[in-house]
Amino acid sequence: MITPLFHFAFYCFVVGSLRLILTVGARVRRVVFERPPKGAFVMASNHISHFDPPFLSGWFPRKIDWIAMSELFAAGWSDRGFRWLDVIPVDRGGDDRHALREALRRLDGGRVIGVFPEGGIRDGERSILAGAPMQEGAVMLAVRAGCPIVPVVILGSERLYNAKNWLPWRRARVFIGVGPAIPPPSGEMKRGAAREVMREALATAIVRLKDDMVVRFGLGENDLPHSPQQRMAEP
């Protein structure tokens, strides 16, 4: 029988192993502007590469139960592996009520749900870092659960698409910023209005967090998200 303790141990083993591998190709700098709450919350981050989940899982202060597209669970081994990692599959093509109920159940148990509100890898003007629109999932979960959202920004992970950056003397610079939690609106507010308030607050917080990281780490334009193709073409 697979127990919650096994899930936690498997998560620690996989995330710890991936963290060791990622440190071969990356120098990670993290700044926590405000420590995340101890209870349940939704973690919402921008998404610039396939390396983001292991980076964020490895360097975030809490264990994350990710929401991921159901296509990742297609093979038998991947279905078992992702479920052992407590990943929640979601059908991106429609209204997946099972994923919503499961995420709410875990939030009710005090856990952290990780969401990429862009719905996929984005850079440039398509990124929420540039003020682009975001999907409803993170905000809807927080409002339904009555829990905070913790904004997170990751920069530089797409540099690992360039094989040269895995050389030990190059190592890509990756930056992770954890912002102050955004509390849920008053319980007297209707859900539609509450979602709008949290959406605006999250959008503002993400952009502000990116700007704060630019100042804190002295970042330039080349440190901001580029497409995988651009990174692979770099010398």
Secondary structure, DSSP 8 states (H G I E B T S, - for coil): ---HHHHHHHHHHHHHHHHHHHHHHEEEEEEESS---SS-EEEEE---STTHHHHHHHHSSS--EEEEEGGGG-SHHHHHHHHHTT-EEE-TTS--HHHHHHHHHHHHTT-EEEE-TTSS---GGGSGGGT----SHHHHHHHHHT--EEEEEEESGGGGGSGGGGSTTT-EEEEEEE---B----TTS-HHHHHHHHHHHHHHHHHHHHHHHHHHHT--GGGS---HHHHHT--
